[in-house]
Amino acid sequence: MTHEEIIERINGFLVEEFEVDAEKIVPDANLRETLELDSLDYVDLVVIMESNFGFKVVAEDFINIHTFQDFYDYVNRKVEEKKTAVPES
């Protein structure tokens, strides 16, 4: 999955699940403010991410995610880590 495909998938589920206008989703926009996230929304976001990308999300990971670009980079990094991980024996 390319970085562009990751962004497309993220934007698709954000529009669908959080009912945000696609034009508001720009790399430098504030994720929390744009999506109007509360604590329950973060739980929903984590569940959606885990089911869409197949990696476990740790709450501490969100500390440094402020913009959509931060979010894209985080998901991309986790997807890459998953691809290069050595399977457990």
Biopython code that builds the backbone (N, CA, C, O; Angstrom):
import numpy as np
from Bio.PDB.StructureBuilder import StructureBuilder

atoms = [
    (1, "MET", "N", (0.862, -1.183, 0.000)),
    (1, "MET", "CA", (0.000, 0.000, 0.000)),
    (1, "MET", "C", (0.901, 1.238, 0.000)),
    (1, "MET", "O", (1.784, 1.382, 0.846)),
    (2, "THR", "N", (0.659, 2.119, -0.961)),
    (2, "THR", "CA", (1.474, 3.328, -1.069)),
    (2, "THR", "C", (0.982, 4.386, -0.076)),
    (2, "THR", "O", (-0.105, 4.279, 0.492)),
    (3, "HIS", "N", (1.822, 5.412, 0.113)),
    (3, "HIS", "CA", (1.447, 6.521, 1.003)),
    (3, "HIS", "C", (0.160, 7.188, 0.501)),
    (3, "HIS", "O", (-0.703, 7.559, 1.297)),
    (4, "GLU", "N", (0.038, 7.336, -0.822)),
    (4, "GLU", "CA", (-1.153, 7.962, -1.398)),
    (4, "GLU", "C", (-2.403, 7.112, -1.151)),
    (4, "GLU", "O", (-3.476, 7.644, -0.865)),
    (5, "GLU", "N", (-2.256, 5.789, -1.264)),
    (5, "GLU", "CA", (-3.390, 4.897, -0.997)),
    (5, "GLU", "C", (-3.816, 4.957, 0.468)),
    (5, "GLU", "O", (-5.004, 4.898, 0.784)),
    (6, "ILE", "N", (-2.833, 5.076, 1.351)),
    (6, "ILE", "CA", (-3.134, 5.214, 2.780)),
    (6, "ILE", "C", (-3.929, 6.492, 3.014)),
    (6, "ILE", "O", (-4.934, 6.477, 3.726)),
    (7, "ILE", "N", (-3.489, 7.589, 2.424)),
    (7, "ILE", "CA", (-4.186, 8.871, 2.583)),
    (7, "ILE", "C", (-5.614, 8.774, 2.047)),
    (7, "ILE", "O", (-6.552, 9.245, 2.690)),
    (8, "GLU", "N", (-5.781, 8.167, 0.873)),
    (8, "GLU", "CA", (-7.117, 8.012, 0.294)),
    (8, "GLU", "C", (-8.031, 7.199, 1.207)),
    (8, "GLU", "O", (-9.192, 7.557, 1.411)),
    (9, "ARG", "N", (-7.504, 6.106, 1.753)),
    (9, "ARG", "CA", (-8.306, 5.267, 2.637)),
    (9, "ARG", "C", (-8.679, 6.020, 3.916)),
    (9, "ARG", "O", (-9.826, 5.969, 4.360)),
    (10, "ILE", "N", (-7.702, 6.720, 4.504)),
    (10, "ILE", "CA", (-7.966, 7.497, 5.719)),
    (10, "ILE", "C", (-9.037, 8.544, 5.451)),
    (10, "ILE", "O", (-10.021, 8.635, 6.185)),
    (11, "ASN", "N", (-8.846, 9.332, 4.400)),
    (11, "ASN", "CA", (-9.809, 10.389, 4.089)),
    (11, "ASN", "C", (-11.195, 9.809, 3.840)),
    (11, "ASN", "O", (-12.198, 10.399, 4.242)),
    (12, "GLY", "N", (-11.253, 8.662, 3.182)),
    (12, "GLY", "CA", (-12.539, 8.020, 2.921)),
    (12, "GLY", "C", (-13.278, 7.654, 4.188)),
    (12, "GLY", "O", (-14.470, 7.933, 4.312)),
    (13, "PHE", "N", (-12.582, 7.026, 5.144)),
    (13, "PHE", "CA", (-13.300, 6.658, 6.363)),
    (13, "PHE", "C", (-13.557, 7.848, 7.268)),
    (13, "PHE", "O", (-14.505, 7.822, 8.053)),
    (14, "LEU", "N", (-12.742, 8.889, 7.182)),
    (14, "LEU", "CA", (-13.020, 10.086, 7.983)),
    (14, "LEU", "C", (-14.292, 10.769, 7.490)),
    (14, "LEU", "O", (-15.125, 11.195, 8.291)),
    (15, "VAL", "N", (-14.437, 10.870, 6.178)),
    (15, "VAL", "CA", (-15.633, 11.483, 5.601)),
    (15, "VAL", "C", (-16.864, 10.650, 5.950)),
    (15, "VAL", "O", (-17.898, 11.189, 6.345)),
    (16, "GLU", "N", (-16.743, 9.339, 5.800)),
    (16, "GLU", "CA", (-17.887, 8.455, 6.038)),
    (16, "GLU", "C", (-18.256, 8.350, 7.522)),
    (16, "GLU", "O", (-19.418, 8.520, 7.888)),
    (17, "GLU", "N", (-17.273, 8.071, 8.363)),
    (17, "GLU", "CA", (-17.544, 7.797, 9.776)),
    (17, "GLU", "C", (-17.739, 9.055, 10.620)),
    (17, "GLU", "O", (-18.530, 9.053, 11.564)),
    (18, "PHE", "N", (-17.025, 10.123, 10.288)),
    (18, "PHE", "CA", (-17.085, 11.337, 11.103)),
    (18, "PHE", "C", (-17.867, 12.455, 10.422)),
    (18, "PHE", "O", (-17.975, 13.564, 10.947)),
    (19, "GLU", "N", (-18.411, 12.148, 9.243)),
    (19, "GLU", "CA", (-19.266, 13.073, 8.507)),
    (19, "GLU", "C", (-18.653, 14.469, 8.370)),
    (19, "GLU", "O", (-19.318, 15.487, 8.562)),
    (20, "VAL", "N", (-17.360, 14.478, 8.032)),
    (20, "VAL", "CA", (-16.664, 15.741, 7.826)),
    (20, "VAL", "C", (-16.590, 16.001, 6.326)),
    (20, "VAL", "O", (-16.458, 15.075, 5.526)),
    (21, "ASP", "N", (-16.677, 17.270, 5.963)),
    (21, "ASP", "CA", (-16.585, 17.688, 4.572)),
    (21, "ASP", "C", (-15.171, 17.398, 4.059)),
    (21, "ASP", "O", (-14.193, 17.824, 4.673)),
    (22, "ALA", "N", (-15.058, 16.688, 2.955)),
    (22, "ALA", "CA", (-13.758, 16.278, 2.415)),
    (22, "ALA", "C", (-12.832, 17.471, 2.155)),
    (22, "ALA", "O", (-11.613, 17.334, 2.264)),
    (23, "GLU", "N", (-13.387, 18.631, 1.815)),
    (23, "GLU", "CA", (-12.565, 19.813, 1.544)),
    (23, "GLU", "C", (-11.858, 20.325, 2.794)),
    (23, "GLU", "O", (-10.863, 21.042, 2.692)),
    (24, "LYS", "N", (-12.362, 19.963, 3.968)),
    (24, "LYS", "CA", (-11.737, 20.399, 5.223)),
    (24, "LYS", "C", (-10.533, 19.543, 5.604)),
    (24, "LYS", "O", (-9.743, 19.916, 6.470)),
    (25, "ILE", "N", (-10.403, 18.393, 4.947)),
    (25, "ILE", "CA", (-9.302, 17.491, 5.259)),
    (25, "ILE", "C", (-8.105, 17.862, 4.405)),
    (25, "ILE", "O", (-7.965, 17.400, 3.272)),
    (26, "VAL", "N", (-7.249, 18.696, 4.959)),
    (26, "VAL", "CA", (-6.021, 19.127, 4.304)),
    (26, "VAL", "C", (-4.855, 18.842, 5.249)),
    (26, "VAL", "O", (-5.027, 18.865, 6.468)),
    (27, "PRO", "N", (-3.673, 18.575, 4.699)),
    (27, "PRO", "CA", (-2.553, 18.126, 5.529)),
    (27, "PRO", "C", (-2.235, 18.980, 6.754)),
    (27, "PRO", "O", (-1.905, 18.437, 7.809)),
    (28, "ASP", "N", (-2.328, 20.311, 6.634)),
    (28, "ASP", "CA", (-1.933, 21.147, 7.769)),
    (28, "ASP", "C", (-3.091, 21.521, 8.700)),
    (28, "ASP", "O", (-2.888, 22.270, 9.656)),
    (29, "ALA", "N", (-4.301, 21.013, 8.437)),
    (29, "ALA", "CA", (-5.452, 21.292, 9.311)),
    (29, "ALA", "C", (-5.326, 20.503, 10.611)),
    (29, "ALA", "O", (-4.762, 19.408, 10.629)),
    (30, "ASN", "N", (-5.849, 21.061, 11.687)),
    (30, "ASN", "CA", (-5.835, 20.401, 12.981)),
    (30, "ASN", "C", (-6.836, 19.251, 12.980)),
    (30, "ASN", "O", (-8.025, 19.454, 12.732)),
    (31, "LEU", "N", (-6.354, 18.058, 13.256)),
    (31, "LEU", "CA", (-7.178, 16.849, 13.215)),
    (31, "LEU", "C", (-8.338, 16.926, 14.202)),
    (31, "LEU", "O", (-9.492, 16.706, 13.834)),
    (32, "ARG", "N", (-8.027, 17.234, 15.437)),
    (32, "ARG", "CA", (-9.049, 17.251, 16.488)),
    (32, "ARG", "C", (-10.129, 18.296, 16.222)),
    (32, "ARG", "O", (-11.320, 18.009, 16.345)),
    (33, "GLU", "N", (-9.719, 19.488, 15.865)),
    (33, "GLU", "CA", (-10.674, 20.574, 15.624)),
    (33, "GLU", "C", (-11.523, 20.315, 14.376)),
    (33, "GLU", "O", (-12.735, 20.531, 14.388)),
    (34, "THR", "N", (-10.886, 19.856, 13.310)),
    (34, "THR", "CA", (-11.609, 19.624, 12.059)),
    (34, "THR", "C", (-12.652, 18.530, 12.217)),
    (34, "THR", "O", (-13.776, 18.659, 11.733)),
    (35, "LEU", "N", (-12.274, 17.449, 12.898)),
    (35, "LEU", "CA", (-13.199, 16.329, 13.083)),
    (35, "LEU", "C", (-14.089, 16.495, 14.312)),
    (35, "LEU", "O", (-15.000, 15.698, 14.537)),
    (36, "GLU", "N", (-13.821, 17.534, 15.108)),
    (36, "GLU", "CA", (-14.558, 17.785, 16.355)),
    (36, "GLU", "C", (-14.557, 16.536, 17.236)),
    (36, "GLU", "O", (-15.605, 16.065, 17.680)),
    (37, "LEU", "N", (-13.347, 16.012, 17.478)),
    (37, "LEU", "CA", (-13.192, 14.767, 18.226)),
    (37, "LEU", "C", (-13.325, 14.963, 19.726)),
    (37, "LEU", "O", (-12.760, 15.892, 20.302)),
    (38, "ASP", "N", (-14.087, 14.065, 20.349)),
    (38, "ASP", "CA", (-14.086, 13.978, 21.804)),
    (38, "ASP", "C", (-13.459, 12.625, 22.157)),
    (38, "ASP", "O", (-13.016, 11.906, 21.262)),
    (39, "SER", "N", (-13.415, 12.274, 23.424)),
    (39, "SER", "CA", (-12.720, 11.048, 23.823)),
    (39, "SER", "C", (-13.353, 9.797, 23.209)),
    (39, "SER", "O", (-12.636, 8.867, 22.840)),
    (40, "LEU", "N", (-14.670, 9.761, 23.096)),
    (40, "LEU", "CA", (-15.319, 8.602, 22.476)),
    (40, "LEU", "C", (-15.018, 8.515, 20.989)),
    (40, "LEU", "O", (-14.898, 7.421, 20.438)),
    (41, "ASP", "N", (-14.896, 9.661, 20.341)),
    (41, "ASP", "CA", (-14.539, 9.671, 18.918)),
    (41, "ASP", "C", (-13.141, 9.100, 18.701)),
    (41, "ASP", "O", (-12.885, 8.423, 17.706)),
    (42, "TYR", "N", (-12.231, 9.383, 19.651)),
    (42, "TYR", "CA", (-10.889, 8.829, 19.538)),
    (42, "TYR", "C", (-10.932, 7.303, 19.602)),
    (42, "TYR", "O", (-10.197, 6.629, 18.881)),
    (43, "VAL", "N", (-11.783, 6.766, 20.454)),
    (43, "VAL", "CA", (-11.940, 5.312, 20.540)),
    (43, "VAL", "C", (-12.432, 4.775, 19.200)),
    (43, "VAL", "O", (-11.908, 3.781, 18.698)),
    (44, "ASP", "N", (-13.433, 5.426, 18.624)),
    (44, "ASP", "CA", (-13.935, 5.014, 17.306)),
    (44, "ASP", "C", (-12.831, 5.076, 16.255)),
    (44, "ASP", "O", (-12.697, 4.172, 15.430)),
    (45, "LEU", "N", (-12.047, 6.142, 16.293)),
    (45, "LEU", "CA", (-10.963, 6.321, 15.329)),
    (45, "LEU", "C", (-9.939, 5.193, 15.458)),
    (45, "LEU", "O", (-9.468, 4.663, 14.452)),
    (46, "VAL", "N", (-9.600, 4.832, 16.682)),
    (46, "VAL", "CA", (-8.644, 3.746, 16.915)),
    (46, "VAL", "C", (-9.185, 2.425, 16.369)),
    (46, "VAL", "O", (-8.460, 1.688, 15.700)),
    (47, "VAL", "N", (-10.441, 2.127, 16.647)),
    (47, "VAL", "CA", (-11.048, 0.885, 16.159)),
    (47, "VAL", "C", (-11.035, 0.846, 14.631)),
    (47, "VAL", "O", (-10.715, -0.182, 14.035)),
    (48, "ILE", "N", (-11.380, 1.955, 14.006)),
    (48, "ILE", "CA", (-11.396, 2.030, 12.545)),
    (48, "ILE", "C", (-9.987, 1.842, 11.982)),
    (48, "ILE", "O", (-9.799, 1.121, 11.003)),
    (49, "MET", "N", (-9.006, 2.484, 12.594)),
    (49, "MET", "CA", (-7.626, 2.360, 12.133)),
    (49, "MET", "C", (-7.143, 0.917, 12.248)),
    (49, "MET", "O", (-6.543, 0.377, 11.319)),
    (50, "GLU", "N", (-7.411, 0.304, 13.391)),
    (50, "GLU", "CA", (-6.955, -1.074, 13.602)),
    (50, "GLU", "C", (-7.600, -2.031, 12.599)),
    (50, "GLU", "O", (-6.940, -2.937, 12.089)),
    (51, "SER", "N", (-8.885, -1.831, 12.319)),
    (51, "SER", "CA", (-9.556, -2.735, 11.382)),
    (51, "SER", "C", (-9.152, -2.471, 9.934)),
    (51, "SER", "O", (-9.132, -3.398, 9.124)),
    (52, "ASN", "N", (-8.834, -1.234, 9.597)),
    (52, "ASN", "CA", (-8.454, -0.895, 8.227)),
    (52, "ASN", "C", (-6.994, -1.212, 7.900)),
    (52, "ASN", "O", (-6.665, -1.561, 6.767)),
    (53, "PHE", "N", (-6.132, -1.087, 8.897)),
    (53, "PHE", "CA", (-4.701, -1.204, 8.620)),
    (53, "PHE", "C", (-4.021, -2.360, 9.343)),
    (53, "PHE", "O", (-2.869, -2.674, 9.042)),
    (54, "GLY", "N", (-4.701, -2.998, 10.287)),
    (54, "GLY", "CA", (-4.184, -4.205, 10.917)),
    (54, "GLY", "C", (-3.028, -4.027, 11.868)),
    (54, "GLY", "O", (-2.207, -4.933, 12.012)),
    (55, "PHE", "N", (-2.939, -2.887, 12.519)),
    (55, "PHE", "CA", (-1.921, -2.723, 13.554)),
    (55, "PHE", "C", (-2.575, -2.209, 14.827)),
    (55, "PHE", "O", (-3.649, -1.609, 14.791)),
    (56, "LYS", "N", (-1.916, -2.450, 15.945)),
    (56, "LYS", "CA", (-2.422, -2.042, 17.250)),
    (56, "LYS", "C", (-2.043, -0.590, 17.500)),
    (56, "LYS", "O", (-0.897, -0.198, 17.278)),
    (57, "VAL", "N", (-2.991, 0.202, 17.957)),
    (57, "VAL", "CA", (-2.761, 1.612, 18.251)),
    (57, "VAL", "C", (-2.572, 1.768, 19.757)),
    (57, "VAL", "O", (-3.343, 1.227, 20.551)),
    (58, "VAL", "N", (-1.544, 2.510, 20.136)),
    (58, "VAL", "CA", (-1.265, 2.800, 21.534)),
    (58, "VAL", "C", (-1.666, 4.250, 21.794)),
    (58, "VAL", "O", (-1.331, 5.139, 21.011)),
    (59, "ALA", "N", (-2.377, 4.486, 22.882)),
    (59, "ALA", "CA", (-2.885, 5.833, 23.184)),
    (59, "ALA", "C", (-1.776, 6.885, 23.168)),
    (59, "ALA", "O", (-1.990, 8.008, 22.712)),
    (60, "GLU", "N", (-0.605, 6.526, 23.658)),
    (60, "GLU", "CA", (0.507, 7.487, 23.715)),
    (60, "GLU", "C", (0.932, 7.958, 22.326)),
    (60, "GLU", "O", (1.510, 9.035, 22.181)),
    (61, "ASP", "N", (0.642, 7.148, 21.305)),
    (61, "ASP", "CA", (1.010, 7.526, 19.942)),
    (61, "ASP", "C", (0.298, 8.799, 19.491)),
    (61, "ASP", "O", (0.801, 9.528, 18.637)),
    (62, "PHE", "N", (-0.870, 9.061, 20.065)),
    (62, "PHE", "CA", (-1.649, 10.225, 19.642)),
    (62, "PHE", "C", (-1.152, 11.541, 20.237)),
    (62, "PHE", "O", (-1.609, 12.610, 19.834)),
    (63, "ILE", "N", (-0.240, 11.476, 21.173)),
    (63, "ILE", "CA", (0.265, 12.696, 21.815)),
    (63, "ILE", "C", (0.853, 13.659, 20.790)),
    (63, "ILE", "O", (0.657, 14.870, 20.887)),
    (64, "ASN", "N", (1.568, 13.126, 19.815)),
    (64, "ASN", "CA", (2.247, 13.983, 18.835)),
    (64, "ASN", "C", (1.493, 14.125, 17.520)),
    (64, "ASN", "O", (2.042, 14.633, 16.543)),
    (65, "ILE", "N", (0.245, 13.682, 17.486)),
    (65, "ILE", "CA", (-0.554, 13.818, 16.269)),
    (65, "ILE", "C", (-1.464, 15.033, 16.417)),
    (65, "ILE", "O", (-2.415, 15.033, 17.199)),
    (66, "HIS", "N", (-1.146, 16.059, 15.646)),
    (66, "HIS", "CA", (-1.927, 17.297, 15.722)),
    (66, "HIS", "C", (-2.629, 17.603, 14.402)),
    (66, "HIS", "O", (-3.772, 18.059, 14.391)),
    (67, "THR", "N", (-1.945, 17.352, 13.302)),
    (67, "THR", "CA", (-2.495, 17.675, 11.987)),
    (67, "THR", "C", (-2.825, 16.389, 11.224)),
    (67, "THR", "O", (-2.455, 15.290, 11.639)),
    (68, "PHE", "N", (-3.517, 16.550, 10.119)),
    (68, "PHE", "CA", (-3.790, 15.393, 9.271)),
    (68, "PHE", "C", (-2.486, 14.807, 8.747)),
    (68, "PHE", "O", (-2.368, 13.588, 8.621)),
    (69, "GLN", "N", (-1.502, 15.654, 8.437)),
    (69, "GLN", "CA", (-0.209, 15.152, 7.962)),
    (69, "GLN", "C", (0.453, 14.294, 9.025)),
    (69, "GLN", "O", (1.010, 13.243, 8.710)),
    (70, "ASP", "N", (0.400, 14.726, 10.286)),
    (70, "ASP", "CA", (0.937, 13.906, 11.387)),
    (70, "ASP", "C", (0.253, 12.536, 11.396)),
    (70, "ASP", "O", (0.901, 11.503, 11.566)),
    (71, "PHE", "N", (-1.055, 12.551, 11.211)),
    (71, "PHE", "CA", (-1.846, 11.334, 11.233)),
    (71, "PHE", "C", (-1.467, 10.423, 10.062)),
    (71, "PHE", "O", (-1.267, 9.223, 10.249)),
    (72, "TYR", "N", (-1.370, 10.987, 8.867)),
    (72, "TYR", "CA", (-0.968, 10.212, 7.689)),
    (72, "TYR", "C", (0.414, 9.582, 7.911)),
    (72, "TYR", "O", (0.624, 8.400, 7.641)),
    (73, "ASP", "N", (1.340, 10.394, 8.407)),
    (73, "ASP", "CA", (2.709, 9.906, 8.623)),
    (73, "ASP", "C", (2.737, 8.781, 9.654)),
    (73, "ASP", "O", (3.463, 7.800, 9.489)),
    (74, "TYR", "N", (1.946, 8.925, 10.715)),
    (74, "TYR", "CA", (1.867, 7.902, 11.752)),
    (74, "TYR", "C", (1.363, 6.583, 11.165)),
    (74, "TYR", "O", (1.978, 5.536, 11.366)),
    (75, "VAL", "N", (0.250, 6.635, 10.443)),
    (75, "VAL", "CA", (-0.321, 5.414, 9.868)),
    (75, "VAL", "C", (0.659, 4.807, 8.867)),
    (75, "VAL", "O", (0.861, 3.593, 8.865)),
    (76, "ASN", "N", (1.264, 5.627, 8.025)),
    (76, "ASN", "CA", (2.231, 5.136, 7.055)),
    (76, "ASN", "C", (3.395, 4.430, 7.758)),
    (76, "ASN", "O", (3.808, 3.349, 7.338)),
    (77, "ARG", "N", (3.919, 5.030, 8.814)),
    (77, "ARG", "CA", (5.026, 4.447, 9.564)),
    (77, "ARG", "C", (4.623, 3.094, 10.168)),
    (77, "ARG", "O", (5.388, 2.132, 10.102)),
    (78, "LYS", "N", (3.424, 3.023, 10.753)),
    (78, "LYS", "CA", (2.954, 1.781, 11.364)),
    (78, "LYS", "C", (2.740, 0.690, 10.317)),
    (78, "LYS", "O", (3.051, -0.475, 10.566)),
    (79, "VAL", "N", (2.213, 1.057, 9.151)),
    (79, "VAL", "CA", (2.012, 0.090, 8.070)),
    (79, "VAL", "C", (3.367, -0.435, 7.599)),
    (79, "VAL", "O", (3.523, -1.634, 7.368)),
    (80, "GLU", "N", (4.343, 0.455, 7.456)),
    (80, "GLU", "CA", (5.685, 0.036, 7.033)),
    (80, "GLU", "C", (6.323, -0.877, 8.081)),
    (80, "GLU", "O", (6.943, -1.881, 7.730)),
    (81, "GLU", "N", (6.177, -0.537, 9.364)),
    (81, "GLU", "CA", (6.717, -1.377, 10.440)),
    (81, "GLU", "C", (6.094, -2.769, 10.391)),
    (81, "GLU", "O", (6.774, -3.777, 10.590)),
    (82, "LYS", "N", (4.806, -2.806, 10.126)),
    (82, "LYS", "CA", (4.104, -4.096, 10.057)),
    (82, "LYS", "C", (4.640, -4.938, 8.903)),
    (82, "LYS", "O", (4.792, -6.152, 9.034)),
    (83, "LYS", "N", (4.927, -4.286, 7.765)),
    (83, "LYS", "CA", (5.437, -5.007, 6.597)),
    (83, "LYS", "C", (6.811, -5.600, 6.863)),
    (83, "LYS", "O", (7.121, -6.694, 6.390)),
    (84, "THR", "N", (7.632, -4.886, 7.614)),
    (84, "THR", "CA", (9.008, -5.318, 7.828)),
    (84, "THR", "C", (9.181, -6.138, 9.107)),
    (84, "THR", "O", (10.282, -6.615, 9.383)),
    (85, "ALA", "N", (8.136, -6.307, 9.877)),
    (85, "ALA", "CA", (8.228, -7.062, 11.135)),
    (85, "ALA", "C", (8.494, -8.532, 10.850)),
    (85, "ALA", "O", (7.981, -9.105, 9.889)),
    (86, "VAL", "N", (9.302, -9.117, 11.703)),
    (86, "VAL", "CA", (9.583, -10.547, 11.598)),
    (86, "VAL", "C", (8.467, -11.289, 12.300)),
    (86, "VAL", "O", (8.161, -10.987, 13.453)),
    (87, "PRO", "N", (7.844, -12.261, 11.631)),
    (87, "PRO", "CA", (6.756, -13.010, 12.273)),
    (87, "PRO", "C", (7.267, -13.759, 13.507)),
    (87, "PRO", "O", (8.387, -14.269, 13.532)),
    (88, "GLU", "N", (6.410, -13.808, 14.523)),
    (88, "GLU", "CA", (6.769, -14.526, 15.746)),
    (88, "GLU", "C", (6.699, -16.018, 15.494)),
    (88, "GLU", "O", (5.809, -16.499, 14.793)),
    (89, "SER", "N", (7.644, -16.748, 16.070)),
    (89, "SER", "CA", (7.683, -18.207, 15.878)),
    (89, "SER", "C", (6.839, -18.917, 16.903)),
    (89, "SER", "O", (6.757, -20.146, 16.891)),
]
sb = StructureBuilder()
sb.init_structure("model")
sb.init_model(0)
sb.init_chain("A")
sb.init_seg("    ")
for serial, (resi, resn, name, xyz) in enumerate(atoms, 1):
    if name == "N":
        sb.init_residue(resn, " ", resi, " ")
    sb.init_atom(name, np.array(xyz, "f"), 0.0, 1.0, " ", f" {name:<3s}", serial, name[0])
structure = sb.get_structure()
